[in-house]
């Protein structure tokens, strides 16, 4: 996934405006304009690094006052106590950018680390780990980037880039799968893929009968049901398992022969990594 740095910059500037407001009162009262410092971002736990390009962007906003460089490579596995990024220069500038930098780095490292855990468990299969739209409002581009860095694959970015017919959509057309797929076929003219959610093999049989879909999401199905669906499908559609997936059951799900496994918890439940900014000079 290629980061759109202009979009990222807007996110960063909004975060800085929220945090700094009219100014860093404490630093203005305690620290002279001439004060210089050196600081290091250090992890307190094992993690997968994600956020180096964002840190570089943040500190470039104070380019005349600061020098900075990464100590590790984006996407690498790091151990507790390891340095991630070093910055030096005007003390006030470093402190002004500290919290936003840490918030973003901790969040993204948490998502990439969680994703890597899932990806490592199923690397012996052909299944792909997918994210969802269950992201923090305003941070989707960053959180999906973190999934990608962790070894996952990005699902649709929003409502605009793929059709996904879910249970509420079916309810709106009286549960008529044939009608829903027929109406959705217009999206093909725009080059968009069509995905439909099925919560039973009976629904899946109707999709197989009608066709038109590119991807079928099999929601909250057990491994035994997924195995049956894979046999029924016989390679026709891309099959996606979703719902109730965790580190304990993902191996069994991936080994059913499913193509995609979408996991909302990659972004909505991943914990932040404990990272500190330590001043060393």
C-alpha positions as CSV (number, residue, x, y, z in Angstrom):
1,X,0.0,0.0,0.0
2,X,1.4,3.4,-1.1
3,X,0.9,6.1,1.6
4,X,-0.6,9.3,0.3
5,X,1.6,11.7,2.2
6,X,-0.7,14.7,1.5
7,X,-3.6,12.8,3.1
8,X,-1.3,11.8,6.0
9,X,-0.1,15.4,6.4
10,X,-3.8,16.6,6.8
11,X,-4.3,14.0,9.5
12,X,-1.1,15.1,11.3
13,X,-1.9,18.8,11.1
14,X,-5.3,18.2,12.5
15,X,-3.8,16.2,15.4
16,X,-1.2,18.9,16.1
17,X,-3.9,21.6,16.1
18,X,-5.9,19.6,18.5
19,X,-3.0,19.1,20.9
20,X,-1.1,22.4,20.6
21,X,-3.9,24.8,20.2
22,X,-2.6,28.3,21.0
23,X,0.7,27.0,22.2
24,X,2.7,24.7,24.6
25,X,2.3,26.8,27.8
26,X,4.5,24.6,30.0
27,X,7.5,24.6,27.6
28,X,7.1,28.4,27.0
29,X,7.4,29.0,30.7
30,X,10.2,26.6,31.6
31,X,12.5,26.2,28.5
32,X,14.5,28.8,26.7
33,X,14.3,29.2,22.9
34,X,18.0,28.3,22.6
35,X,17.7,24.9,24.5
36,X,18.7,21.9,22.5
37,X,18.1,18.2,23.2
38,X,18.4,14.7,21.8
39,X,15.7,12.1,22.2
40,X,15.0,8.5,21.3
41,X,11.8,6.6,20.7
42,X,12.2,3.3,22.5
43,X,9.8,0.4,22.7
44,X,9.0,-1.2,26.0
45,X,7.8,-4.4,24.4
46,X,8.2,-6.6,21.3
47,X,6.6,-5.1,18.3
48,X,6.4,-4.8,14.5
49,X,7.6,-1.4,13.5
50,X,5.1,0.8,11.7
51,X,5.1,4.6,11.4
52,X,8.6,5.6,10.3
53,X,7.3,7.6,7.3
54,X,4.8,9.4,9.5
55,X,7.4,10.3,12.1
56,X,9.6,11.7,9.3
57,X,6.7,13.8,8.1
58,X,5.9,15.1,11.5
59,X,9.4,16.2,12.3
60,X,9.9,17.6,8.9
61,X,7.4,20.2,9.9
62,X,10.1,21.7,12.1
63,X,12.9,21.1,9.5
64,X,15.0,24.2,10.4
65,X,15.2,23.1,14.0
66,X,15.4,19.3,14.0
67,X,17.5,16.5,12.7
68,X,16.1,13.0,12.8
69,X,16.7,9.4,11.5
70,X,15.2,6.0,12.0
71,X,17.1,3.3,13.9
72,X,15.2,0.4,12.4
73,X,13.4,-0.5,9.2
74,X,9.7,-0.2,8.7
75,X,8.0,-3.6,9.1
76,X,10.9,-5.1,11.1
77,X,10.5,-7.1,14.3
78,X,11.9,-5.3,17.4
79,X,12.5,-6.3,21.0
80,X,11.8,-4.5,24.2
81,X,14.4,-1.7,24.8
82,X,15.2,-1.3,21.2
83,X,15.5,2.2,19.6
84,X,13.1,3.1,16.8
85,X,13.8,6.7,15.9
86,X,16.1,9.4,17.0
87,X,15.5,13.2,16.9
88,X,17.7,16.1,18.0
89,X,17.5,19.9,17.9
90,X,15.3,22.6,19.5
91,X,13.9,21.2,22.8
92,X,10.6,23.1,22.5
93,X,10.0,21.7,19.0
94,X,10.6,18.2,20.1
95,X,8.2,18.5,23.0
96,X,5.6,20.2,20.8
97,X,5.6,17.1,18.5
98,X,6.1,14.5,21.2
99,X,2.6,13.4,22.0
100,X,1.2,13.3,18.5
101,X,4.2,11.3,17.4
102,X,3.9,8.8,20.2
103,X,0.1,8.4,19.8
104,X,0.4,7.6,16.1
105,X,3.5,5.4,16.5
106,X,2.0,3.4,19.4
107,X,-1.3,2.9,17.5
108,X,0.2,1.8,14.2
109,X,2.8,-0.5,15.8
110,X,-0.1,-2.1,17.8
111,X,-2.0,-2.8,14.6
112,X,1.0,-4.1,12.6
113,X,2.0,-6.3,15.5
114,X,-1.4,-7.8,15.8
115,X,-1.7,-8.4,12.1
116,X,1.7,-10.1,12.0
117,X,0.6,-12.5,14.7
118,X,-2.4,-13.6,12.6
119,X,-0.3,-13.7,9.4
120,X,2.4,-15.9,10.9
121,X,-0.1,-18.5,12.1
122,X,-1.5,-19.1,8.6
123,X,1.6,-18.6,6.5
124,X,1.5,-22.3,5.6
125,X,-1.8,-21.8,3.8
126,X,-2.9,-19.7,0.8
127,X,-5.4,-17.7,2.8
128,X,-4.9,-13.9,3.1
129,X,-5.7,-11.8,6.1
130,X,-8.0,-8.8,5.3
131,X,-8.9,-5.7,7.3
132,X,-12.3,-4.1,7.4
133,X,-13.9,-0.6,7.7
134,X,-13.9,-0.9,11.5
135,X,-11.3,1.8,11.9
136,X,-10.9,4.9,14.0
137,X,-12.7,7.8,12.4
138,X,-10.2,10.0,10.5
139,X,-7.4,7.5,10.7
140,X,-8.4,4.8,8.2
141,X,-5.6,5.4,5.8
142,X,-3.0,5.0,8.6
143,X,-4.6,2.0,10.2
144,X,-5.0,0.2,6.9
145,X,-1.4,1.0,6.1
146,X,-0.4,-0.6,9.4
147,X,-2.4,-3.8,8.5
148,X,-0.4,-3.9,5.2
149,X,2.9,-3.5,7.0
150,X,2.0,-6.3,9.3
151,X,1.4,-8.7,6.4
152,X,-2.3,-8.2,5.9
153,X,-4.2,-7.3,2.7
154,X,-6.5,-4.3,2.5
155,X,-10.2,-4.9,1.9
156,X,-12.2,-2.1,0.3
157,X,-11.3,1.3,1.6
158,X,-14.8,2.7,1.9
159,X,-18.4,2.4,0.6
160,X,-17.3,3.7,-2.8
161,X,-14.8,1.2,-4.2
162,X,-16.6,-2.1,-4.0
163,X,-20.1,-3.5,-3.7
164,X,-20.7,-5.4,-0.5
165,X,-24.2,-6.7,0.0
166,X,-24.7,-7.4,3.7
167,X,-27.7,-8.6,5.7
168,X,-29.1,-5.1,6.1
169,X,-29.0,-4.6,2.4
170,X,-30.8,-7.9,1.8
171,X,-33.4,-6.9,4.4
172,X,-34.1,-3.8,2.3
173,X,-35.0,-5.9,-0.7
174,X,-37.1,-8.4,1.4
175,X,-34.3,-10.9,1.6
176,X,-34.3,-11.5,-2.1
177,X,-30.7,-12.5,-3.0
178,X,-31.5,-12.8,-6.7
179,X,-32.9,-9.3,-6.8
180,X,-30.0,-7.8,-4.8
181,X,-27.4,-9.4,-7.2
182,X,-29.4,-8.3,-10.3
183,X,-29.5,-4.7,-9.1
184,X,-25.8,-4.8,-8.1
185,X,-24.7,-5.9,-11.6
186,X,-24.6,-2.3,-12.7
187,X,-21.4,-1.9,-10.7
188,X,-19.6,-4.1,-13.2
189,X,-19.9,-1.3,-15.7
190,X,-17.7,0.8,-13.5
191,X,-15.2,-2.0,-13.0
192,X,-16.2,-2.6,-9.4
193,X,-16.3,-6.0,-7.8
194,X,-19.4,-7.4,-6.2
195,X,-19.3,-9.2,-2.8
196,X,-22.3,-10.7,-1.0
197,X,-22.5,-11.9,2.6
198,X,-24.1,-15.3,3.3
199,X,-24.8,-16.6,6.8
200,X,-25.9,-20.0,5.8
201,X,-25.1,-22.6,3.1
202,X,-28.7,-22.2,1.9
203,X,-28.0,-18.6,1.0
204,X,-24.7,-19.6,-0.6
205,X,-26.5,-22.1,-2.8
206,X,-28.7,-19.2,-4.2
207,X,-25.6,-17.2,-5.0
208,X,-24.1,-20.2,-6.8
209,X,-27.3,-20.5,-8.7
210,X,-27.5,-16.8,-9.8
211,X,-23.8,-16.0,-10.2
212,X,-22.8,-12.4,-10.8
213,X,-20.8,-12.1,-7.6
214,X,-17.0,-12.0,-7.5
215,X,-16.6,-12.6,-3.8
216,X,-18.8,-14.4,-1.2
217,X,-18.4,-13.6,2.5
218,X,-19.3,-16.5,4.7
219,X,-20.3,-15.0,8.0
220,X,-19.8,-16.7,11.3
221,X,-19.5,-20.2,9.8
222,X,-17.7,-23.1,11.6
223,X,-14.7,-24.7,9.9
224,X,-16.8,-27.7,9.0
225,X,-19.3,-25.4,7.2
226,X,-16.5,-23.6,5.5
227,X,-15.0,-26.9,4.2
228,X,-18.4,-27.7,2.8
229,X,-18.7,-24.3,1.2
230,X,-15.3,-24.6,-0.4
231,X,-16.4,-28.0,-2.0
232,X,-19.6,-26.5,-3.2
233,X,-17.8,-23.5,-4.7
234,X,-15.3,-25.6,-6.6
235,X,-13.1,-22.5,-7.3
236,X,-16.0,-20.4,-8.8
237,X,-15.9,-17.4,-6.4
238,X,-13.4,-15.9,-4.0
239,X,-14.5,-17.1,-0.6
240,X,-14.0,-14.9,2.5
241,X,-14.5,-16.1,6.1
242,X,-15.6,-13.4,8.5
243,X,-17.0,-13.1,12.1
244,X,-15.7,-14.4,15.4
245,X,-12.2,-15.0,14.2
246,X,-9.4,-14.9,16.7
247,X,-5.8,-16.2,17.3
248,X,-7.1,-19.4,18.7
249,X,-9.3,-20.4,15.7
250,X,-7.7,-18.8,12.7
251,X,-5.4,-21.8,11.9
252,X,-8.4,-24.1,11.6
253,X,-10.3,-21.5,9.5
254,X,-7.4,-21.0,7.1
255,X,-6.9,-24.7,6.6
256,X,-10.4,-25.1,5.3
257,X,-9.2,-23.8,1.9
258,X,-10.8,-20.4,2.3
259,X,-9.3,-17.6,0.2
260,X,-9.7,-14.5,2.5
261,X,-10.2,-14.0,6.2
262,X,-11.4,-10.6,7.2
263,X,-10.8,-9.6,10.9
264,X,-12.3,-6.4,12.3
265,X,-10.3,-6.7,15.5
266,X,-7.1,-5.9,13.6
267,X,-8.1,-2.3,13.9
268,X,-10.9,-1.9,16.4
269,X,-9.3,-4.0,19.2
270,X,-5.6,-4.0,18.7
271,X,-3.8,-2.6,21.7
272,X,-1.2,0.1,21.5
273,X,2.4,-0.8,21.9
274,X,4.2,0.8,24.9
275,X,6.7,3.2,23.4
276,X,8.4,6.1,25.2
277,X,10.3,9.2,24.0
278,X,13.4,9.3,26.2
279,X,15.6,12.5,26.4
280,X,19.2,11.5,26.5
281,X,20.9,14.8,26.2
